[in-house]
Amino acid sequence: MSDDFDSSRHRQLEEEFVLHVERLLTDPRVRLDTTRGRWPIVRFHRIVNKSDHSIDLRRLMSELGKPDRDLESRMPQGKVVDVTLAERRWFFFRSPVGRLRAVCASPTRLLLSGMPSRPLDGGDVARILAEQPPPLANIPSTMVLLSTSGFTIEAREAAERRTDRTVLLVEPNGAGGWAVHGPPATAALSDLFDPEPDQAKRERIRQQIEAVKIDLEGSGAAADRIADKTQLPLSLVESELKSFAKANAGLVAKRLDGRMVLFRQSAEPAPAAGGSKMAFIDNVRALFGRKGETEKKIALLSERRAALSQQRDRGYEEMGALEKREADLRAEFNSATGDLSRRRVTSQLLQLRKDIERRQQLLSVLNQQINVVGTHLHNLQLVQQGSHASLPDSDELASDAAAAEDVLATLEADNELADSVASGVHGGLSAEEQALYEELMQDKAKHTEGAEPAKTDASPAAANAPQRTTATPPPIPGRASTQAAPKRSEPEAG
């Protein structure tokens, strides 16, 4: 939230956190350190004191020359919730056994000055902790600090647990939720101080699924990707994917290559035949050897397409990392001062280009396999859709059986072709891709010419020189270009 200028947003976060802390005072799951050990907070009498820094806010606004009541109503107040846990003694007296203190901190001066807020650093956290009242003698305390502008990585190290004090840090994250930082020994307690309800977390997961709904027809939505975008636990995301699949016909959440993936299986879900341990081609033979069961065929091919698409997506991610590494090596070569360093970087760059080429070949094979499976899946869906229009007779059933055998033979031939191409496939562009690439480059050149004014040359020969637009793709790493360079046309002498 370093770019947040809205003071009302900071106040909303503060109020949401304070309300959550008040709800936790009656939650038996909250267990705090006391003189009697770690016990539920509801076991003791709770003396609650609430305060804020509204007086300091008015003084600061007056100092900055902004005594505005409307602005003050939108500013965070720096609220504090102080809870003393007491145990009854001698029927009338209460003895303190523990303490909970929740403090809200906001960049008030920056917000009043109209400057972007910044996260609290280690010095800010140490100063806030030092300003708190001293702990009671031999009474363990739990300190929960909220920063509406977040914490730096250095400041998060202040979360600790000692004999006399436990410190937890709470901040909003960029995904619309909250992050709670605490020592590993208090992981369960840290999770409870997350103000976002479980229902709101599940709603954010469903919104992310809706955002990538178009991917459900192909590669599917992987649980780990959604967890990274929502910054929620992977177990919660996987559980919500399963619930979403049950609530939507045609979707299935299944673990593919160790990852939970949500993808579209068919219009009417049906279990895949053969079991997960059977080879893919064995499942195809078992299904296409029997008459009917189009739904199971579609389910099997949909699962296979999603698995291949996930492999392809991971391959593209690896390609991006390798390309970034290549750019870093190029920069290192340019900045090297000695010949020995340049030779070393050259050797590393050569091996890296070979790795890129091998991954390009693997991606080409995966794309061909996805195309083969997707084509047969589409054909089966057309057959399924047509079968719903009218009831088949005996002749049509015989024809469908023959068509299924033809599909099996074609599928096996295409798979063998894809395997044979793996060893000799090139990492370059196909004819269709090359044509599209040249078209995109031409559009880019036209756009560039329209955006930048053309430079004029005073010489007549330069004015009459023909203009050339190159739209050839860059050479394949590690492979010599197979296209001859176009000859330069010399301008005629005036």
N, C-alpha and C positions, 0 to 999 in steps of 0.2 A: 504493500500500500504506500510506497514511497512517493507516488504521483497523485495521492488523494488530497484534493483541496477542500472537500466537502466536510465542514465541521459537523453537520447533522449526521453524517454517516458514522463518525467517531462516537457521537453521543448514542446513536442507536446500538452500536456494538457494546458500549459500556452498560446500557440498561439491560440488554439481552443477557450479558454475563452476570450481572447482579441478580436478576430474577432466577437464573439457573442456580446460583449459589444458595439462594433462599430455599429453593426446592430441595437441594441436597441436604439441608439441615434435618429433614424428616425421612431421609433415605437410609434404610438399614444396611445398604451395601457400602456406605462410606465408613471406612475404618481408619481412625487416626491414631497417632502415637500419643500415649498418655503415660502417666506415672504407673498405671496398672498394666501397661503393655499396649498392644494395638487392639482396640476395641471398636465396635460400631458406635457411631456418634449418637444414635438414639438411646443408648444405654444410660447416658448422663443427662443431667439438667443443662440446658443451653441458655446462656445469658447473651443476648444479641444486642449489639450497639452499632448503629449506622451513623455515618458522618460523610462529609464531602469537603471539597476545597472551593466552594462557591465564593467565599469571602476573598480568597487569594485570586480567584478569577476576576472579580470586580476590581480589585486593586490593580491587577495587570492591565485590564482594559482601560482604566483611567490613566495609567502610566503611558499607554500607547496612544491615548487620545481617541479612544473608540468606546465611549459610554453609551452603548446601544442595547436597549432591553431586548429587542427582537434578536439581535446577534447573540446575546447572552443565553437566550432560551434555546438556541441551536448548538451551543458549545458543550463539550463534555465537562462534567462537574468534578471529576476525580473522586468518585465515590469509594467508600471504604466500608467493609462489613467485618466487624470484630466479634468473634464468638468465643466465649469462655465456657469450657466444659467443667462442670462442678459435680461433686459427689456429696450426698447428704451425710452430715455427721451430727450425732446427738439430736436427731429429730428436727432441730431448728437451724443448725449451722450447715453451711455448704463449704466444702474445701475444693479449690481448683485443681484439676488433674490434667488439663490439656487446653490447647488454644488453637483456633483457626482464624486467620486474618487474610481477607481478600482485598487487594488494592488495585485500583484502576489508574493507569497512567496514559496520558495523551500528549502530543506535541502542541500544547496550548498556545505558546508564543508564536510558533510558526503558522498555526492556523489563523491567528488574529492578524498576522502580518501579511497574509495572502501568499505565503511561500509554501512550496511542497513539503509535506511531512517526510520525516526520515525515521528508520527503525532505531530503537534504542541500542546503544553499544554497551560494552562491558562496564565502562565507567558510569554510564547512566544507571544501569541496574545496581551497581554497588552503591551509588549515592542514594537511590530510593530505599534499598534495604537498610542502609545506615540511618535514614530518617525515621524509621519505624520505632515505636516505643520498645524499650528493652524488654526481653522476655522475663517472665516471672521466674523466681528462683527455683531451679530444678524442675521446671514445668516444660515439657516438650511442646513445641509450637509448629504449626503447619502454615507456611506462607505461600499464597497463590497470587502471583503478579500478572495482571493483564496489561498488555501494550496494544492499544488500538492501531498503532502504526507498525507493529512487528518488532522482531529482534534481529540483530546481526548474528552471524555464526559464532562469533566470539562471545556474545552475550548469552547465548543458549547454554554455554558451559557453566553458567552460574546455577543451573538446576542441580541440586545436590540433596543428599540426606545425611545429616549428622545426628549425634545423640540428642542434641537439644533443639535442632531445627531441620525442617524439610522444606525445600523451596521448589515450587512448580511454576513454570512460565507458560502463559496462554497467549496466543496471537491468532488473528484471522489469516487464512491462507488465500492464495490467488485463485483457488477453485471454487470459492463461495462457502467454504467450511471453516473449520478451526484446526489448529495444531497445538497440542499440549506437550511440553517438554518437561521431563522429569527423570530422576534416576531409575535404573532398571528395576530396583527393588520395589518401586511404587508404581509399576506399570498399570495395575488394576485401578489404583486411585487416580492416576492421570487420565485414564479413559473416562472416568466418571465426571471429570471437570470439563469435558467437551460439551459446550452449550447446545450443539446442534442435535436435535432429536433423531432417533433412528429412522423415523418415517421421512424426515427431510433428507436424510442421506440416501435413502432408497429412491426418493423422488429425483434427486440429482443424478443417480445412476440411470434411471429410466429416461431422463432428458438427454443424457449422453448417448443412450442407445438410439433414441429417436434421431439424434443428430447424425448418426452413422448408419441410419436404416438402409440406405442405398447399398451399403457394403454387405448386408445380409444376403443379398442375391448371389454374391460371389465368394469373396474370401471370408466373410463373416466378421463378427466383432469379438476380438480376443479380450479375455478378462484382465490380463495384465496391462493392456493398453488403456482400458477404461479406468483401471485403478490408478495409473499414472496421471491421467487427465483430471480425475476427480479427487485425487489424493486421499483415497479411502482404503481401508484394509482389503486385501485381495480376497479374503474369505467372505466378506460381506458382498463384494461384487459378484463372486461366483454364485452365492446363494440367490442374489437378485436376478442373475441371468437365468437360473433354473426356473424361478417363479415367473419371469417374463415369458419364457418358452411355454410353460404350462397354460398361461393365460391367452396365448396367441396361437391359433391353429396354424400348422405348417412350419413352425419354428422349433428347433431342437437345440439344447445346450449340451454339448458333449466334449469330453476331454480328447483332444487330438495332439499327438506328439508332446504330451505333458502340459498342454495349455487348455483351459476351458474356453471353448469357442461357441458363440451363438450364431447359427446360420439357418437359412431357410431350406427345409427339406422337401416339402411338397405341399400341395393344396390340402391334402388330408394326411396327417402324420401316420406313419406305420413303422414298426420296428424293423431294423435291418436284419437280413437273414445271414446265417452262417457264424455269427459271433465275431469278436474283435480279433481273435488270433488267426483266423483264416486269411490266406492271402487274398489280395483284391481280385485277381483273375479267377481264383477258385470260387469266390462268391459270385462273380459274374457268370461263370459256367453253371453253377448250381441254380441260379435264378433263371437264366435264359434257357436252361434245359427243360424247364417246366412251362406249362402254358399259363398265361395270365400273370397275376401278381405284379402288375405294372407299378403299383405303389411302392413295393419293396425294391424294385429296380431303381426307381427314382430316388428313394431314400439312400440307397447304397452309392449311387453316382453323385448325389448332392454332398454326401459326407466326403467322398473322395475329392471332389472339386474344392471343398472348403479346406481340406488338409493340404492339397497342392498349392492353393492360393496363399495359405499361411506360410508355407516354405518359401514361396516366391517373395512375399513381403519381407520376410527376414533376410532373404538374399539381397533385396534392394537396400535394406538398412546397412548390411555389411558393405555393399558397394559404396554407399555414401561415406562410411567411415574410411574406406580405403582411398576414396578420392580426396577426402580431407587430408589424409596422411600424405598423399602424393603432393598436394599443394604445400604442406609443411616442409617436405623434403626439398621441393623446388626453392622455397624461400631460404632454407638452410644452405642450399648450394650457392645461391646468390650472395648470401652474407658471409660465406666462408672466405678466409684469408689465405689459407695454405693449400697447396696442391694435394697434399695427402688427405685433407678433409674432403675436398671435392671428389677425389676418387672413391672414398668411402661412401659418400652420399650417392654417387652414381651407381655403385653396386647395389645399394639398398633400393634405389629407385627402379632399377632394372628388375629385381626380384618382385617388387611391388606391382609393376606393370604385368608381369606374368600372372600373379595372383588375380589381378583385375580381369585379365583375359579369361582365365579359367572360370571365374564366377560369371562372366558374361555368357560363356558356353552353357553353364549350368542353368542360368536364367532362361536361355533360349529353349532348352529342353523342357523346362517346367512350363513355359508358355505354350509350347506345342502340346504337352500332355493336358493342360487345362483346356485348350481349344478342342482336343479330341473328346474329352469327357463332357465338356459343355455342349458340344454338338449333339452327342447321343442323348444327353439329358433333355435337351430341347426337343428332339424328335419323340422321345417317350412322353414328354408332357403334351405334345400335340396329339399323340395317339390317345392319351388319357382324356384330354379335353374332348376329342371327337367321340370317344366311347360314351360320354355322358349325354350326347345328343340323341342317340337312338340305341336300341338294344341290338346286339349283334346276332346274326343267325349262324348256322353251322358253317356255311362257306366263309364267312368273315372270321370265325374262330380259326379255321384251318389256315386262312391267309395270314392272320396275326402270328400263328405259330411259325410259319415259314419266315415271316418278317423278323421275328425274334432271333431265329437261327442266323439270318443274314446279318443282323446287328452284331451278334456275338463274333462272327467271323471277321467282320470289318473292324470291330474293336480290338481283337487280337492282332490283326495286321497293323493297325495304327500304332499300337503299343510297341510292337517289334520295330516299326519304322522309327519311332521316337527314340528307342534304345540304340538303334544303329546310328542315328544322327549324332548321339552324344559325343562320340569320339572324333568326328570330323566336322562338327558344326563350327562356324566362324562366329566371332563375337561382333561382327559388323551388323549393318542394317539390312533388312530384306528389301525387295524391290518396292513393296508398298510403303514400308517405313521410309525408304530413301526418297520416294516421291513426296510423301507428306513432309519430310524434313526440309526438302527444297522449297516447298510451298510456304512453310512457316518462315524460312529464312528470307524469302522474297517479301513476305508481308512485313517482317521486321525491318528489312532494308527500306521499304516504302515508308514505314512509320518513322524511321530515323531521318529520312530525307525530308519528310514533312515537318518534323519537330525542329530540326536544325537548319538555319539559313545556309544556302549554298555559297561557298566561297568563290569569288571571281578572280580570274587571272588576267593580268594586263596583256600578256602575249597572245597574238592571234593563233599561234600554233596550239597553245594550251586550250584556247576556247574551242578549237575545232577537233580536239582530241576526243576519240570515242569513249563513252562512259561504260564501265564494266561493273556488273553486280555479281559477286561470287556468292554462291549458295551451297557450296560443297561442305559436308560435315568435316569435323576435325579428324585426323588420322587415328586409327585404332591403336591404343597403347601397345607397344611391343611388336607391331606389325607394319611393314612398309606399305605405303599407300599404293593402291592398284590403279588410281586414276592419274593420268598424265596431267601435269600442270599446264594450264592454257598459256599459249604464247602471248607475250606482250606485243601490242600493235604499236609500232613506231610512228609518231606523227610526221606527216609529210613536211618537207622543208618549204617554207614560204617563198 
